[in-house]
Amino acid sequence: MRRARWWLAVAGVLLLLVGGGLAASPALVRWAVASRVRALTGAPVAIADVDVDLPARRVVLAGVRVGAPRPLAGVERVEARLRLGPLLRGRLHLEAVRLAGVRVHVVRAADGTVDAARVLAHLRALPPATAPPALQLDRLELRDGALVVEDRALVPARMWRAEGLRVDARDLGGPEARGTAEATLALAGAPVTVRARAIGLVPLRAHVELAIAGLDLAQFAPYVPERWPGRLRGGRLTSRYALDYDARTGLRADGETRLDALAVAPRQAHAPQLVVPRVAVRATEVTAAAGVWRVGRLSVDAEAALHDARAPGGRWEVRDLRLSAEGVRYPTGPPAPVTLAAALPAGARLTGAGRLALAPLAAEVALTLRDLDARLARGLVPRQAPVALDRGRVHADLTVRLAAGTVELGGDVILADLALGRRGQREPVVTHPRLTASLAGLAYRDGRWTLARLHLAGAPTVVDARVDPPARVAFAALALTLEDAAWPSVAPARVTGRARLRPTGEATLTGRFDLGTLDADVRLTARGLDLTRLAPYLARAPLARVEGRADAEATLVHRGGRVELHARGTLADLGLSAAAGASPALADRRLRVAVDGLVVEDGRVEVRRVQLRGAPALVTADGERVALADAEVLAERLAWPARGPSPVTLRAALPEAGTLAARGRLDLRAGTVDLALDLTDAALGPWRPVLPVDAPIGGSVSAALALRAGADGLHVRGRAEGRELRLGPPEAPPMSVARLEAVGIDARWPARVAVGHVRVERPAVQIVRDPSGEFPLLRMLRPGPDARPTPGARAGPAAGAGARAAGDPAVGADPRGRAPAGSTPPARPAVAVERLEVIEGEGRFIDRSTRPFYSEEVTRLAIGLTGLRSEPGGPADLAIDGIVGGQAALTLRGVVAPFGRPFFLEVEGELRDFAVPRTNPYLRRFLAWIARSGELTTRLHYRIVGDELAGTNQIVVERLAVERAAERDEVGRLLGLPLALIVALLKNPQGEIRLEVPVAGRLGAPEFSFGDAFLTALRNVVVGLVTAPLRLIGRVVQRGETVEEVQVDPVEFAPGAATVSPEAARQLQRVADFLRASPAIVLELRAAVTEADLAALRRQAALARVQEVRRRLGLDEFDAAARAAFRERLPGRPLPPRADEVLAALAEAEPVPAEAAEALARRRVEAARRTLVEAAGIEAERLVAGPPPAALGVPGPPRVEFTIQPG
């Protein structure tokens, strides 16, 4: 219709020009043209010059301007040539129309108004035009046309130009549609071409081809709304369309628009950039008739990529994106079917199908997403996020609806095999076999989102490997539902949740949540939650094992940044211990927990009241319990940051008897707690299962303590007292203390523990060794199997070389309990005890492993320790006094620094007049000897510095008499000599045995044992004392420390003689000296008759035979008598030539002279005995003649041998 008006305007102007041109002036033409154009545009019109040349049939207009004060449009020159003849017949026939310098300048002001808007509105308001007059235009030329659009609403202002407009038209008008036209221009630098053919004016019809090539879209970036997430950075538009228009039938068009290299940059740093390499929009069978537009088929084919450094490979790609619609109608008509398909990264597919209506705009499309790799979204997770996507596949079935300006989305999204990882954790922190998100009624309209329902459901497993072992929570089902939500929010949404855990436990959540203000009002419940899941988090805490179930209810309200929580709960069958299987454990069958008024606001946390109440019990590994009847802990007015101390109270009814009460303040700002503790008459008996004893205990304990705990440790001050303490059966406890009192307790743990005065009154200890060798008292004190002594273990003062004294540290252990080499011992607190005293103590030791039993007691025991400190400042004074065995006095004095560096001990003392026979059970068992009498007194002095031990034992034994108690002789086995002989050798002339036994060694040496060291030293002393005098009269044969043989040098005689020679007299004098030094020794004398003695006695018998023959035959010569005796004694034998050979033959023929030999032995023993008695003054009774020789003719020199025997 607007085109018709323009044709009418042109025709009317030309008719006025022609009709009035015969007589009119140029002024009239100017007026006519200006009036007509003003009527059409509604804008002022100015024409600078009019030239009418009728003979030449030419009209020229110059300087035409439309609009004021700034021209909206203008033409520098309009020139028309016409034919006059057709005009007279009512037809307008223009031979040529030339326009030059056409300019259109449109301005958009800063306020957004467009100055051409009024002209356009005026044109739309014109009444419908009548049919145009008959018109024929042979030629139309337009040169140098331009359109300028100035946009001052942009900052800075922009100016757009369409320049170089050129139009050429031919043969317009006439009965046939033979017209052609071509127009070209440069639109923002891009060439635009319009070609038309078969142009007809009555009716208006034409075939038009429109082409735009490479229009740069980057220059239109300022027109992208700021609310869009991206900014247009580049792209080129190319379009080609073919249109057929006929005023009678309407419009028909086909064509394509392509966008190449379209790029959209993010408005935020590090956000992804959208690059669309190709978009092709194709429209076919587009028609417009009777006010209805139809599109036979509309298709969009594209490829796109989202460039992002966080994406795998740096980009997300969408390939083969295709959107198509068929049978689209506007403004009326049924909805058109639409389809969508796209290939997503990693083999995923997106498809869609639905229907689309344009008037009113409405659509419904079902979208299907399959097998999208969730790892593609890894880069979208911030680097600082605690979790990252490890794996997962996304599937979705969604429906998108558009109606009445509302976009609505609904359907299901499924994440299959979802795994979320944590940096530094190999195993996924969350695994979801199948997480389903169901959307219903997610709608957008007029800038507002609404959500009818969102339901999340799955069965995840959560693993936290930051603890060892990893904590694992498996859900049988987990669901969260959000309903009636909106954004911007106008009312709180409803939220519900439910969780079921494996193997037990469930939780629920109900309430409301405002997405806009984040206000919330929810109720939480939990039932049967398994507390063992907390164990991994307690591995480094004092509590490493937890078990039980939790039930709880809580309400949480959030209003305007203020969070308030109220909670009530119960921990059922609660169990806590330091380690798995450790004892004791803390247990409570029903611990109630209440938290009232927990408020979080403006960075502050306040709790009005926290209460714990139950009946906790300590449970041992074998199930024994020590349970409180009732206990309660209450804290009030807690806050952080703290405003001041908060009151704390504790009360407990102790088992059997006694109470514990505490009241004080907790200062969270200073990190301290101050409590006044009052323990009253607490019975010890029920606590036996959790103490390191394996026997009944008794007594009561009371204490009044002031406790302060903080970051610098624990400070405890006060006093404590125990009464009638006992260990063991009440009727006969092996350990008891009438009263124990500690006054002036001042402990600053872990730095220092100080006690002013510790007083122990009437302690009594009875140590019994049973027949198997075990100590029941040790079993009572150390119930653990590793601490019990091995059945049958030997003990006692002479258990052998491998035996250890009682309390002797094990091989390789440090006697002061130091950690092994290479380990780092914990820091020890400084210890100070001003005075420790034990009053009227007594102890008894009974050994039932001996026959008879061994029993010993210490009474009137008094121990005093003054100035005991682990800090530098000198050792503590030590004093011990007591009565041993009813008559032996024990006294020890010294100093000790048990905590010093190095350890120091120096003590000396005396045990006087101890009756040796009291030890007969041990002497009989270990030595096979007993003492008939004897008293022992010993003075000792020991010094230990570090682990170096040096000590002496001065032992005096008086009136000691021993005798063998069994066939075996353990002393002989160990020392090589019988005990009686050793005692006899050790006694001095006064009948005393005096020994000085030094002991030295390094306590830390693995091979060191005090028992072994003492026994070794004693044996060395004894062997030395015994063998030293024996070496003066003979020799001692030893193997190691054992005397294998004692040999006293014999007194030698001439063969066959019993006369004491000078050399023999000197040996007898040495033996006499030995006997005088060892008055308890008896000497046995035994003669040895040797081969030399027998030869001498035979010769004597042969001489006697020769003398007898000489007397009988009256021969004067000895040689003649010898030959006569030879012939008589040995008739028939040849006579030796010499007299001495004859005598030797006679002696050889003589029989063994046994009687003479025995007589010779008796004479020799008597000669030696007489010399010792008469010449050396030895008592005759100490010299015992031995039995006659058992054999004659023994080897060696003729002699008298000595054997040492106890007297």
Secondary structure, 3 states (H helix, E strand, C coil): CHHHHHHHHHHHHHHHHHHHHCCCCHHHHHHHHHHHHHHHHCCCEEEEEEEEECCCCEEEEEEEEECCCCCCEEEEEEEEEEEHHHHHCCCEEEEEEEEEEEEEEEEECCCCCECCHHHHHHHHHCCCCCCCCCEEEEEEEEEEEEEEEEECCCCCCEEEEEEEEEEEEEEEECCCCCEEEEEEEEECCEEEEEEEEEEECCCCEEEEEEEEEEEECHHHHHHCCCCCCEEEEEEEEEEEEEEEEECCCEEEEEEEEEEEEEEEEECCCCCCEEEEEEEEEEEEEEEEECCEEEEEEEEEEEEEEEECCCCHHHEEEEEEEEEEEEEEEECCCCCEEEEEEEECHHHCEEEEEEEEEECCEEEEEEEEEEEEEHHHHHHHCCCCCCCEEEEEEEEEEEEEEEECCEEEEEEEEEEEEEEEECCCCCCCCEEEEEEEEEEEEEEEECCEEEEEEEEEEECCEEEECCCCCCEEEEEEEEEEEEEEEEECCCCCEEEEEEEEEECCCEEEEEEEECCCCCCEEEEEEEEEEEHHHHHHHHCCCCCCEEEEEEEEEEEEEEECCEEEEEEEEEEEEEEEECCCCCCCEEEEEEEEEEEEEEEEECCEEEEEEEEEEECCEEECCCCCEEECCEEEEEEEEEEECCCCCEEEEEEEECCCCCEEEEEEEEECCCCEEEEEEEEEEEECHHHHHHCCCCCCEEEEEEEEEEEEEECCEEEEEEEEEEEEEEECCCCCCCEEEEEEEEEEEEEEECCEEEEEEEEEEEEEEEEEECCCCCCHHHHHHCCCHHHCCCCCCCCCCCCCCCCCCCCCCCCCCCCCCCCCCCCCCCCCCEEEEEEEEEEEEEEEEEECCCCCCEEEEEEEEEEEEEEEECCCCCCEEEEEEEEECCCEEEEEEEEEECCCCCCEEEEEEEEEEEEHHHHHHHHHHHHCEEEEEEEEEEEEEEEEECCEEEEEEEEEEEEEEEEECCCCCHHHHHHCCCHHHHHHHHCCCCCEEEEEEEEEEECCCCCCCHHHHHHHHHHHHHHHHHHHHHHHHEEEEEECCEEEEEEECCEECCCCCCCCCHHHHHHHHHHHHHHHHCCCEEEEEEEECEHHHHHHHHHHHHHHHHHHHHHHHCCCCHHHHHHHHHHHHCCCCCCCCCHHHHHHHHHHHCCCCHHHHHHHHHHHHHHHHHHHHHHCCCCHHHEEECCCCCCCCECCCCEEEEEEEEC
